[in-house]
Amino acid sequence: MKKAKLLWLDLEMTGLDPKKDRILEVAAIATDFKFNEIATYEAVVKVPDTLIKERMVGPFWEKNQKSRDALIAQNASGKSIKIVEKELLDFLDQNFSQTIYLAGNSIHQDRKFIENEMPELNKRLHYRMLDVSSWKIYFEEALHKKFIKPENHRALDDINGSIEELKWYLTFLK
C-alpha cells in the first residue's frame, strides 16, 4: 500500500528567475504526515556551461562558493530535465496513491521552476502546499523563536533541514 502523503522537494537552481535560470539539482523525500521517510530521490540536471557562467555570479554565489563549486562540478554527469521529470513521475507512481502535497521551505519558488521546466509533474501536484517558511515567519516575528538550520544549499540536505525545522515548530503545539 502506498503511504506517502507529502512530497518534500528542493531544487538548486542557477538563480531565482524561472524565466532565465534553470534547475541544477533535484531531491525529493516522500513522507507520511508523521514525517516518516518512505522513499528518496536525487538527480543532477545537465544545464549548458554558458548558462552556469552567466547566471551563477553575484553576492549569493560568492558567499556560497563551496555549494556553487560542487554544483558546477557535478553538472557534466547530469541528465536532461525531461528524464528527471519522468523519473519523478515514476517516483510518484511508486509512492503516492492519492493527493500529492508539495512540501518544503519557500516551496512556492521551487513550484515556479516546476511549472516552467516540468509541466507534467506540476499537473500531478495539488494546488495546496505545505510551506515551512510560513511557520518560520510566525515563530520568528510573533514568538521571537528561531530555528537555526544549516544553509548547505544542496537539495537533499535542505529537505532534511526543512523536515527537522517543521518538527521543531510542531513541538510547541503539544
Secondary structure, DSSP 4 states (H G I P E B T S, - for coil): ---EEEEEEEEEESSS-TTT--EEEEEEEEE-TT--EEEEEEEEB---HHHHHHHS-SHHHHHTHHHHHHHHHHGGG-B-HHHHHHHHHHHHHHHEEEEEEEEETTHHHHHHHHHHH-HHHHHHS-S-EEEHHHHHHHHHHTS-----------HHHHHHHHHHHHHHHHGGG-
